[in-house]
Amino acid sequence: MAWNISEEGKTLKVEIDGRLVAAVAPTLREDILGKLQDGMNVLFDLSGMVHIDSSGLGVLVQVLQKVKSGGGKVVLAALQPGPKIVFDITKVSRVFEIVPSVEDAKF
């Protein structure tokens, strides 16, 4: 798995490619939280994510909690069909704003 984090104004854009699983989840979480400041938003570009497990979901939820407590917003963009099944089964899709593409994200 690979990821890229870039700062665009008050938004961290996190592009995830591959499988977000237990082996990489803690490192990704620390990377994101280390760059996050109060009042920032996070945009996850999931167009390249092909799989997610419970550890990966945990990272997204932890980031959501941290961002909300700091007054920001989290948007998931371009969630692919395979990972979407996991979001739907676990009902995690209810707590996130999910948009079809990065261009559809509004902050």
C-alpha positions as CSV (number, residue, x, y, z in Angstrom):
1,M,0.0,0.0,0.0
2,A,1.1,3.5,-0.7
3,W,-0.3,6.9,0.3
4,N,0.4,10.5,-0.3
5,I,-0.5,13.4,2.0
6,S,-0.5,17.0,0.7
7,E,-1.7,20.2,2.3
8,E,-4.0,22.4,0.3
9,G,-4.9,25.4,2.4
10,K,-6.8,24.2,5.5
11,T,-7.3,20.7,4.0
12,L,-5.1,17.6,4.2
13,K,-5.6,15.5,1.1
14,V,-4.8,11.9,1.7
15,E,-4.5,9.7,-1.4
16,I,-4.6,6.0,-0.6
17,D,-3.6,3.3,-3.1
18,G,-3.8,-0.4,-2.5
19,R,-4.9,-2.3,0.6
20,L,-5.5,-0.4,3.9
21,V,-4.9,-3.2,6.3
22,A,-3.5,-3.9,9.8
23,A,0.1,-4.0,8.6
24,V,0.1,-0.4,7.5
25,A,-2.8,1.2,9.5
26,P,-0.7,2.4,12.5
27,T,1.9,4.1,10.3
28,L,-0.8,5.8,8.2
29,R,-2.6,7.0,11.3
30,E,0.6,8.5,12.8
31,D,1.5,10.1,9.5
32,I,-2.0,11.8,9.2
33,L,-2.3,12.8,12.9
34,G,1.2,14.2,12.8
35,K,0.3,16.7,10.1
36,L,-3.2,17.5,11.4
37,Q,-3.9,20.8,13.1
38,D,-7.0,22.2,14.7
39,G,-9.5,23.6,12.2
40,M,-8.1,21.5,9.3
41,N,-10.3,19.4,7.1
42,V,-9.3,16.0,5.6
43,L,-10.1,14.8,2.2
44,F,-9.5,11.1,1.6
45,D,-9.1,10.2,-2.1
46,L,-9.9,6.5,-2.1
47,S,-10.0,6.1,-5.9
48,G,-7.0,3.7,-5.7
49,M,-8.0,1.8,-2.5
50,V,-8.9,-1.8,-3.4
51,H,-9.4,-3.2,0.0
52,I,-9.9,-2.2,3.7
53,D,-10.1,-4.2,6.9
54,S,-11.2,-3.3,10.4
55,S,-7.8,-1.7,11.2
56,G,-8.1,0.5,8.2
57,L,-11.6,1.5,9.2
58,G,-10.3,2.3,12.6
59,V,-7.8,4.7,11.2
60,L,-10.5,6.6,9.3
61,V,-12.7,6.7,12.3
62,Q,-9.9,8.0,14.6
63,V,-9.0,10.7,12.1
64,L,-12.7,11.6,11.9
65,Q,-12.9,12.0,15.7
66,K,-9.8,14.1,15.9
67,V,-10.8,16.4,13.0
68,K,-14.4,16.9,14.4
69,S,-13.0,17.7,17.8
70,G,-10.8,20.4,16.2
71,G,-13.7,21.9,14.3
72,G,-12.9,20.4,10.9
73,K,-14.7,18.1,8.4
74,V,-13.7,14.7,6.8
75,V,-14.9,13.7,3.3
76,L,-14.3,10.4,1.6
77,A,-14.1,10.6,-2.2
78,A,-14.2,8.0,-4.9
79,L,-14.9,5.0,-2.6
80,Q,-14.6,1.9,-4.9
81,P,-17.2,-0.9,-4.9
82,G,-15.1,-3.5,-3.1
83,P,-14.3,-1.4,-0.1
84,K,-17.8,0.1,-0.1
85,I,-19.2,-3.3,0.8
86,V,-17.1,-3.2,4.0
87,F,-18.4,0.3,4.8
88,D,-22.0,-0.7,4.2
89,I,-21.8,-4.0,6.2
90,T,-20.2,-2.3,9.2
91,K,-22.5,0.7,8.8
92,V,-19.5,3.0,9.0
93,S,-20.8,4.7,5.8
94,R,-23.4,6.4,8.1
95,V,-20.8,8.4,9.9
96,F,-18.8,9.7,6.9
97,E,-19.7,12.1,4.2
98,I,-19.0,10.1,1.0
99,V,-18.9,11.8,-2.4
100,P,-18.4,10.3,-5.9
101,S,-15.2,12.2,-6.7
102,V,-12.5,14.5,-5.3
103,E,-14.1,17.3,-7.3
104,D,-17.4,16.8,-5.5
105,A,-15.9,17.4,-2.0
106,K,-17.0,20.7,-0.5
107,F,-15.6,22.2,2.7
